[in-house]
Amino acid sequence: MENQRLLLFAALVFVLFLFWQNWLEFQAKKYPPLASPVAILPTGSTPSQPALIPGQDVPTAAPAVSAGPQALGGGQRLRVVTDLFEVEIDTVGGDLRQVGLRTYPESIQQRDQPFQLLRDHGAEIFIAQSGLLERNKGPAPNHYALFSTEQSEYRLADGQDTLEVRLNWSDPSGVKVAKIYTFRRGRFLVELNQRVENGSAGDWQGSQYRQFQRTPPKTSNSYFGGGVVTYTGGVISTPEQRYEKISFDNIAKKELDQTVKGGWIAMIQHYFLSAWIPGAGETDQFYTRVVGGNRYVLGMTGAEQTVPAGASGDFRTGLYVGPKLADVLDKVAPNLHLTVDYGVLTIIAEPLFWLLKAIHAIIGNWGWAIIFLTILIKLAFYKLSETSYRSMANMRRLAPELSRLKEIYGDDKQKMNEAMMGLYKKEKVNPLGGCLPILVQIPVFIALYWVLVESVQLRQAPFMLWIYDMAIPDPYYVLPLIMGVTMFVQQKLSPAPPDPIQAKVMMALPVVFTFMFLWFPAGLVLYWVVNNMLSIAQQYVITKRVEAGIDVPAKSGSGFLAKQVGKLVDFVKKQLSPPPRRKGK
C-alpha cells in the first residue's frame, strides 16, 4: 500500500509539473505580438513605423542620426554563403539580419532550406547588432550608420578556409571605420573586428558595443502543442555566477547594469543559441532594455580605447551562431557549454549524455542508442529494482489478508494498524522496502529526460520504420499507445490500493499519461516504452516466484545496500592483505 501511495504521489507530481510548464507558457503570452511584422524595408521605401528606434536601444546616448529610409534600416543587403551559413548583412549598421544554418535544415520536408536562427522579419525578430561609441559624442558608427561595400555577395570557395566580409564607413573629420566579419570553414564562431583609422587632428576615444535584439516567441512550445517546454531568452555568464538566465520578464521589470570581467552574453532557445564572446579578460558593462514594447535588448559595452591621430585601433569580438553542441561550445568560451541546460541535475545528465554519444558512435542510430542506454541504466539499478518489485509482490500476496483485516476492524484505524504491523512481522515483509530503490532512481530518470530534451543531435534523427525524426511526436501515435499499455500491465502486476478512490485514480493514470505522451518527442516516448517493458519483465518474474513461495522475503533497500557495502569492504580487505607465507621459506 505504501509503495502504491508513493507511485501515485510521483505520478501526480509529474502531471502537476506538466501543467505548471503549460501555465508558464500561458503567462508568457502576456507579451503582446507586434501590431504588424517589423521588416527591414528596401532602399527607397518609406516606412510608416520605424523598424529600429534611434537612441533607444544603444547603451549610452548615440550621436544624431539623420532621418530617412536609409537611417531606419533600409540599406543594401550583402549575401554571405559558407559551408555552414547563409547570411544577410545590412549596410545600415552592418548588422547580421539573417543567419541560416545550412547543416541544420528547417525540417525533414525542407532539406534544402536552412534553419533560420537570426531573422529581421515576421512576428519573431532576432538580430545581432554592434557599433562604436565615441566618448565625446564624436564621429563613430553605431547600428544606424550607413556602411558601404565593394561587392554584394561573398562565397567561401572550395579549398578556401577563410572568408572576410568588409564594410566601410567614413566621416568628414577623417575618421574611418572598417567593420570586418571573418568566417572560417567548419566553425560556427564568427570573428568581428571594428577597425578605427583616425585621420582626424585629435585623439579618438571610444568603445564598442554588441547586442541582441529579440521578440519573445509566438509559436506554441507546450506539451499539448506539439513540443517540449524549454527556456527561450537571455543568458549571461560572470565569474561570480557561471550561468544566469535573464528572461524577458526580468528585462521588462528591471534593466541590467553590471560590470563584468571575462563573461559573455547569449540569447538561447531550444537546440540553438547566439552568443557575443568578448576577448579573454576583457571588462564589459552588461545591459538590458525594452524597445518598442516587445523587443528586448541584451548587450555589452567594452572599455574605452584611445586611438591617436594618424593611428589605428582594433575592437575585436566573437559571435557564436549555431547549435547547442556542448563539446564545441566548451572550446569557444568558458561555461558556454552550460547553455545545454540540464537544470539542477547537470552532474548526472552530463555523464548520461557522454554514454549516449559513446553508444551512438558504435551503433550509428540515436534510437537504438536510447534503447541500449535504457538497458544499461536498468542493469545498473537491477538490484534496487529487484528489491522494490519483491516488496510489491509480497504486498500483493498479502492483499487478501489485508482486505480481511479491514473488514474485521472497519474504521478502527489504531487496531487496523496494529493488526497490519503484526501481519508484516509474521510474514517478514517490510512495507517500505520498495521506497528507497524508487527514490534513488528518480533523479537518474529525470536527468535522462532532460538529456533527451536538450540534445540537438536527436533533431531530425531517424530511428526506423515510421519514426523519421526523434525530436517530434510519433506521427501515428504508436509509441504513446504502447506506453499506455505497458503502464496498465505494470499496474496489474502491482498490489491494488485498498482505498477505492486511490484505485480509481491509479487506473486512470495510464489513460492520462497516454494522452500527454501523444505530443512528446518520439525519443522520449521510446525511452519510457523500453524502460516499462524491461520493468514488466523483471517484475513479472519476481512476482511469480514470490507467489509460488520460491523467493526470499523482501529486504529493505537500506539492508540490501548495507549488505553489498559489506561485501565490497571484505573484498578490498582481502586484496590488500599480504599473501600467506609458504612453509619452509
C-alpha positions in Angstrom: 0.0 0.0 0.0 2.8 2.4 0.9 4.5 1.7 -2.5 1.3 2.4 -4.3 0.9 5.7 -2.5 4.5 6.6 -3.4 3.9 5.8 -7.0 0.6 7.7 -7.0 2.3 10.7 -5.4 5.2 10.6 -8.0 2.7 10.4 -10.9 0.6 13.3 -9.6 3.7 15.4 -9.1 4.8 14.7 -12.7 1.3 15.6 -14.0 1.4 18.9 -12.0 4.8 19.6 -13.4 3.5 19.4 -16.9 0.5 21.6 -16.2 2.9 24.1 -14.5 5.0 24.3 -17.6 2.0 25.0 -19.7 0.8 27.6 -17.3 4.2 29.3 -17.6 3.7 29.3 -21.4 0.3 30.9 -21.0 1.8 33.6 -18.8 4.4 34.2 -21.5 1.6 35.1 -23.9 1.0 38.3 -21.9 3.8 39.8 -24.1 1.7 41.3 -26.9 2.6 40.4 -30.5 3.7 43.1 -32.9 0.9 45.0 -34.5 2.5 44.3 -37.8 5.6 42.4 -39.0 8.7 44.5 -38.4 10.5 44.1 -41.7 13.6 45.9 -42.9 12.4 47.9 -45.8 14.2 48.0 -49.2 16.1 51.1 -50.3 13.8 54.0 -51.3 10.7 52.8 -49.4 9.0 55.0 -46.8 8.2 53.2 -43.5 5.0 54.0 -41.7 6.6 52.8 -38.5 10.4 52.6 -38.0 11.8 49.1 -37.5 14.6 50.4 -35.3 14.2 53.4 -33.0 17.4 55.5 -32.9 18.8 56.4 -29.5 16.6 53.9 -27.5 18.5 50.7 -28.0 22.1 51.7 -27.6 24.0 51.6 -24.2 24.6 55.4 -24.0 23.4 58.4 -25.8 24.1 57.9 -29.5 25.1 60.6 -32.0 22.4 62.2 -34.0 21.3 60.1 -37.0 19.6 61.7 -40.0 16.1 60.7 -40.7 15.1 58.7 -43.8 14.7 55.2 -45.0 18.4 54.5 -45.1 18.9 55.5 -41.5 15.9 53.4 -40.4 17.3 50.2 -41.7 16.6 50.0 -45.4 20.1 49.6 -46.8 21.7 47.2 -49.2 21.9 43.5 -48.3 25.1 41.6 -48.5 24.7 37.9 -49.1 27.4 35.6 -47.5 27.4 31.8 -48.2 29.8 29.4 -46.4 29.8 25.7 -45.7 27.8 26.4 -42.5 25.9 29.7 -43.1 23.7 31.6 -45.4 23.9 35.2 -44.0 22.5 38.5 -44.9 24.2 41.7 -43.6 22.6 45.1 -43.9 24.7 48.1 -44.8 22.7 50.0 -42.3 24.7 49.3 -39.1 26.5 46.4 -40.6 24.2 44.1 -38.6 23.6 40.4 -39.1 19.9 40.4 -40.0 19.5 36.9 -41.4 21.5 33.8 -40.5 20.5 30.4 -41.8 22.3 27.2 -40.6 22.9 25.1 -43.7 23.8 21.9 -41.9 20.5 22.1 -39.9 17.5 22.1 -42.3 14.3 23.8 -41.3 12.5 20.4 -41.4 12.7 16.9 -42.8 10.4 18.0 -45.6 12.5 21.1 -46.3 16.0 19.7 -46.5 17.2 22.5 -48.8 16.0 25.3 -46.6 18.5 26.2 -43.7 17.1 26.7 -40.3 16.7 30.5 -39.7 18.2 31.3 -36.3 18.6 35.1 -36.9 15.9 36.9 -38.8 14.6 40.5 -39.1 11.1 39.9 -40.4 7.9 38.2 -39.4 6.4 38.0 -35.9 9.7 36.8 -34.3 12.7 39.1 -34.7 16.2 38.0 -33.6 19.2 40.1 -34.8 22.8 40.7 -33.8 23.9 44.3 -33.7 27.2 46.1 -33.0 28.7 49.6 -33.2 31.1 52.1 -31.7 30.5 55.0 -29.3 32.9 58.0 -29.1 33.4 59.4 -25.7 32.5 63.0 -26.5 29.8 62.0 -29.0 32.2 62.5 -31.8 32.3 60.5 -35.1 31.5 56.8 -34.6 29.2 54.5 -36.5 26.5 52.9 -34.4 24.0 50.4 -35.8 22.1 53.1 -37.6 25.1 54.3 -39.6 25.3 53.6 -43.3 28.2 51.5 -44.5 29.5 50.9 -48.0 30.9 47.7 -49.5 32.7 46.7 -52.7 30.5 43.7 -53.6 27.1 42.4 -52.8 27.8 38.7 -52.5 30.6 36.7 -50.8 31.1 32.9 -51.1 33.6 30.5 -49.4 35.1 28.8 -52.3 36.2 25.1 -52.4 39.6 24.8 -50.8 39.2 28.2 -49.1 39.3 28.1 -45.3 38.7 31.8 -44.5 36.3 34.4 -45.9 36.4 38.1 -45.0 33.5 40.5 -45.4 34.4 44.2 -45.1 32.1 47.1 -44.7 33.4 50.7 -44.7 32.3 53.9 -43.0 33.9 57.4 -43.0 33.3 60.8 -41.6 34.3 64.2 -43.0 36.6 64.7 -39.9 38.9 62.0 -41.3 37.8 59.1 -39.0 37.3 55.9 -40.9 35.9 52.6 -39.6 36.1 49.2 -41.3 33.7 46.5 -39.9 35.2 43.1 -40.8 33.5 39.8 -40.4 35.6 36.7 -40.7 34.0 33.3 -41.4 36.1 30.1 -41.1 35.3 26.8 -42.6 33.7 24.3 -40.1 33.3 26.9 -37.4 30.1 28.5 -36.1 32.1 31.2 -34.4 32.2 34.4 -36.5 35.0 36.9 -35.8 34.2 40.6 -35.8 36.8 43.4 -35.9 35.7 47.1 -35.9 38.9 48.9 -37.0 39.2 52.6 -36.4 41.6 54.6 -38.6 41.9 58.0 -37.1 42.7 60.6 -39.8 41.4 63.5 -37.7 43.5 66.1 -36.0 42.9 64.8 -32.4 42.7 61.6 -30.5 39.7 59.4 -30.9 38.4 57.9 -27.6 35.6 55.3 -27.7 34.3 51.9 -27.0 32.5 49.1 -28.9 29.1 47.6 -28.0 27.5 44.4 -29.1 23.9 43.4 -28.5 21.0 41.1 -29.4 17.5 42.4 -30.2 14.7 39.9 -29.9 11.0 39.5 -29.6 9.5 36.6 -27.5 8.5 33.6 -29.4 4.9 33.3 -30.6 4.9 29.7 -31.6 3.4 27.1 -29.1 6.1 25.3 -27.1 4.0 23.2 -24.8 3.4 19.6 -24.2 0.0 19.8 -25.6 1.1 21.9 -28.5 3.5 19.6 -30.3 6.7 20.3 -28.4 8.6 20.4 -25.1 8.7 23.4 -22.9 12.2 24.8 -22.9 13.7 28.2 -22.0 13.9 30.9 -24.6 15.5 34.2 -23.5 18.7 35.8 -22.4 21.6 34.3 -20.5 24.8 35.8 -19.1 27.9 34.4 -17.6 30.1 36.1 -15.0 32.9 34.9 -12.7 30.5 35.1 -9.8 27.7 33.2 -11.5 28.7 30.9 -14.4 25.2 30.7 -15.9 22.3 33.1 -15.2 19.1 33.4 -17.1 17.8 36.9 -17.9 14.2 36.3 -19.0 12.1 38.7 -21.0 10.0 39.2 -17.9 13.1 40.1 -15.9 14.2 42.6 -18.6 10.8 44.2 -18.5 10.9 44.6 -14.7 14.4 45.9 -14.2 17.2 46.9 -16.5 20.5 45.1 -16.1 23.6 47.3 -15.5 26.5 45.1 -14.4 30.3 45.4 -14.8 31.8 42.0 -15.7 35.3 40.8 -16.5 35.6 37.7 -18.5 32.0 36.9 -19.2 29.6 36.6 -22.2 26.0 37.2 -23.2 23.7 35.0 -25.2 20.1 34.5 -26.4 19.2 30.9 -26.3 16.3 28.7 -27.5 15.5 25.0 -27.9 18.6 23.4 -29.6 20.2 26.7 -30.8 21.8 29.9 -29.4 23.7 33.0 -30.4 26.3 34.5 -28.1 28.7 37.5 -28.1 32.1 36.4 -26.8 34.5 39.2 -25.8 38.2 38.8 -25.6 39.8 36.9 -22.7 40.0 39.2 -19.6 38.0 42.0 -21.2 35.9 44.1 -18.9 32.4 44.9 -20.2 29.2 46.6 -19.0 26.3 44.3 -19.4 22.9 46.0 -20.0 19.3 45.2 -21.0 16.3 47.3 -22.1 12.9 47.1 -23.7 12.4 48.8 -27.1 9.0 49.5 -28.7 7.0 47.5 -26.1 8.0 44.0 -27.0 11.6 44.0 -28.4 14.1 43.1 -25.8 17.8 44.1 -25.9 20.6 42.3 -24.2 24.1 43.8 -24.8 27.5 44.6 -23.6 29.8 47.7 -23.8 33.6 47.3 -23.7 36.2 49.5 -22.1 37.3 52.7 -23.8 40.3 52.7 -26.1 42.3 55.7 -27.3 43.3 55.9 -31.0 45.8 58.7 -31.5 45.7 60.9 -34.6 47.2 59.2 -37.6 47.0 55.7 -35.9 44.5 52.8 -36.0 42.9 50.7 -33.3 41.0 47.4 -33.4 37.9 46.4 -31.4 37.6 42.6 -31.7 35.0 40.2 -30.5 33.4 36.8 -31.4 29.9 35.9 -32.3 28.7 32.3 -32.0 25.6 31.5 -34.1 24.7 27.8 -34.1 23.6 24.6 -32.4 24.0 23.7 -28.7 26.9 21.3 -29.1 28.5 21.0 -25.7 31.9 19.8 -26.8 32.0 22.7 -29.4 30.8 25.4 -27.0 33.3 24.3 -24.3 36.1 25.3 -26.7 34.5 28.7 -27.6 34.3 30.2 -24.2 34.4 29.1 -20.5 30.9 27.9 -19.3 29.3 28.4 -22.7 28.5 24.6 -22.7 26.1 25.3 -19.8 23.6 26.7 -22.4 22.9 23.0 -23.0 20.7 23.3 -19.9 20.1 20.1 -18.0 18.9 22.0 -14.9 19.9 21.1 -11.4 20.7 17.5 -12.4 23.6 18.5 -14.7 26.0 16.5 -12.7 24.1 13.3 -13.5 22.9 14.4 -17.0 26.4 15.1 -18.5 27.7 11.5 -17.9 24.5 10.1 -19.3 24.9 12.1 -22.4 28.5 11.1 -22.7 27.4 7.5 -22.5 24.6 8.0 -25.0 27.1 9.6 -27.5 29.6 6.7 -27.0 26.8 4.1 -27.8 25.8 6.1 -30.8 29.4 6.2 -32.1 29.3 2.4 -32.1 25.7 1.8 -33.4 25.2 4.9 -35.6 21.5 5.3 -34.8 20.2 7.5 -32.0 17.0 5.4 -31.5 19.0 2.3 -30.8 21.4 4.3 -28.7 18.5 5.3 -26.5 17.4 1.7 -26.2 20.8 0.4 -25.2 21.3 3.3 -22.8 18.0 2.4 -21.2 19.1 -1.2 -20.9 22.4 -0.2 -19.2 20.6 2.0 -16.7 18.2 -0.7 -16.0 21.1 -3.1 -15.4 22.8 -0.6 -13.1 19.6 -0.4 -11.0 18.7 -4.1 -11.3 19.2 -5.0 -7.7 17.4 -1.9 -6.4 14.5 -2.6 -8.7 14.5 -6.2 -7.6 14.2 -5.1 -4.0 11.3 -2.8 -4.9 9.4 -5.4 -7.0 9.9 -8.1 -4.4 8.4 -5.8 -1.8 5.4 -5.1 -4.2 5.0 -8.8 -4.9 4.9 -9.6 -1.2 2.4 -6.8 -0.6 0.3 -8.3 -3.4 0.5 -11.7 -1.8 -0.8 -10.3 1.5 -3.6 -8.2 -0.2 -6.4 -10.7 0.6 -5.4 -10.9 4.2 -5.2 -7.1 4.4 -8.7 -6.9 3.0 -9.9 -9.3 5.6 -8.4 -7.2 8.4 -10.1 -4.2 7.0 -13.5 -6.0 7.2 -12.8 -7.1 10.8 -11.7 -3.8 12.2 -13.6 -1.4 10.0 -13.0 2.2 10.9 -10.9 1.5 14.0 -7.6 2.7 12.5 -5.5 2.0 15.6 -6.4 -1.7 15.8 -6.2 -1.9 12.0 -2.6 -0.6 12.0 -1.6 -2.9 14.9 -3.0 -5.9 13.1 -1.2 -4.9 9.9 2.1 -4.5 11.7 1.7 -7.9 13.3 1.0 -9.4 9.9 4.1 -7.8 8.4 6.2 -9.0 11.2 4.8 -12.5 11.0 5.4 -12.7 7.2 8.7 -10.9 7.5 7.6 -8.2 5.0 8.8 -4.6 5.0 6.0 -2.4 3.5 8.6 0.4 2.9 11.2 -2.0 1.4 10.5 -0.7 -2.1 10.5 3.0 -1.4 14.3 3.7 -1.2 15.0 2.0 -4.6 12.4 4.0 -6.3 13.6 7.3 -4.7 17.2 6.6 -5.7 16.3 6.1 -9.4 14.1 9.1 -9.8 16.9 11.7 -10.2 18.6 9.5 -12.9 15.3 9.2 -14.8 14.7 12.9 -14.7 18.3 13.7 -15.7 17.9 11.3 -18.7 14.6 13.0 -19.6 16.4 16.4 -19.9 19.3 14.8 -21.8 16.8 13.7 -24.5 15.1 17.0 -24.5 18.2 19.2 -24.8 20.2 17.0 -27.3 20.2 18.8 -30.7 21.7 15.5 -32.1 18.2 14.0 -31.9 16.7 16.8 -34.0 15.7 15.2 -37.3 17.5 12.0 -36.4 15.6 8.9 -37.8 15.1 5.7 -35.9 13.3 3.1 -38.0 10.1 2.4 -39.9 7.7 5.4 -39.5 9.9 7.2 -36.9 11.8 9.6 -39.1 12.5 12.3 -36.5 13.3 11.5 -32.9 12.6 15.1 -31.8 9.0 15.3 -32.9 5.9 13.3 -31.8 5.2 9.9 -33.3 3.1 10.7 -36.4 0.9 7.6 -35.9 0.9 7.6 -32.1 2.0 4.0 -31.9 4.7 4.5 -29.3 2.4 6.5 -26.9 -0.3 3.8 -27.2 2.3 1.1 -26.4 3.5 3.1 -23.5 -0.1 3.3 -22.1 -0.5 -0.4 -22.4 2.8 -1.1 -20.6 1.7 1.2 -17.8 -1.6 -0.7 -17.5 0.2 -4.0 -17.3 2.5 -2.7 -14.6 -0.5 -1.7 -12.5 -1.9 -5.2 -12.9 1.4 -6.7 -11.5 1.3 -4.3 -8.5 -0.9 -4.6 -5.4 -4.1 -2.8 -5.7 -4.6 0.1 -3.2 -7.2 -0.8 -0.6 -8.7 2.7 -0.9 -11.3 2.7 -3.7 -10.5 6.3 -4.6 -6.8 5.6 -4.9 -7.6 2.5 -7.0 -9.7 4.6 -9.5 -7.0 7.2 -9.7 -4.3 4.6 -10.4 -6.5 3.1 -13.1 -6.9 6.5 -14.8 -3.2 7.3 -14.9 -2.4 5.1 -18.0 -5.1 7.0 -19.9 -3.9 10.4 -18.7 -0.3 9.7 -19.5 -1.1 8.2 -22.9 -2.9 11.4 -23.8 0.0 13.6 -22.7 2.6 11.4 -24.4 0.8 11.8 -27.7 2.7 15.1 -28.1 6.0 14.1 -26.6 9.1 13.7 -28.9 9.4 10.2 -30.1 12.9 9.8 -28.5 11.4 10.4 -25.0 8.5 8.1 -25.6 10.9 5.4 -26.8 12.8 5.6 -23.6 9.7 5.2 -21.5 8.4 2.3 -23.6 11.7 0.4 -23.3 12.0 1.1 -19.6 8.5 0.0 -18.9 8.9 -3.2 -20.9 12.1 -4.1 -19.0 10.4 -3.3 -15.7 7.4 -5.5 -16.6 9.7 -8.5 -17.4 11.6 -8.1 -14.2 8.5 -7.5 -12.1 6.7 -10.5 -13.7 9.4 -13.0 -12.9 9.8 -11.8 -9.3 6.0 -11.7 -8.7 5.6 -15.3 -9.9 8.5 -16.5 -7.8 7.1 -14.8 -4.6 3.6 -16.1 -5.3 5.0 -19.6 -5.8 6.8 -19.4 -2.5 10.3 -20.0 -4.0 11.6 -16.4 -3.4 13.1 -15.0 -0.2 11.1 -12.3 1.7 11.6 -8.7 0.7 14.6 -7.0 2.0 14.6 -3.3 2.8 16.5 -1.1 0.4 18.9 0.1 3.1 19.5 -3.5 4.3 20.4 -4.6 0.8 22.8 -1.7 0.3 24.4 -2.4 3.6 25.0 -6.0 2.7 26.5 -5.0 -0.6 28.8 -2.4 1.0 29.9 -5.1 3.5 30.8 -7.5 0.7 32.8 -4.7 -1.0 34.7 -4.0 2.2 35.6 -7.6 2.7 36.8 -7.9 -0.9 39.0 -4.8 -0.6 40.5 -6.2 2.7 41.2 -9.4 1.0 43.0 -7.7 -1.9 45.1 -5.5 0.5 46.1 -8.4 2.9 49.6 -9.8 2.4 49.8 -13.3 0.8 50.4 -16.1 3.4 54.0 -17.3 3.6 54.8 -20.8 2.4 56.1 -23.3 4.8 59.9 -23.9 4.7 60.6 -20.4 3.3 
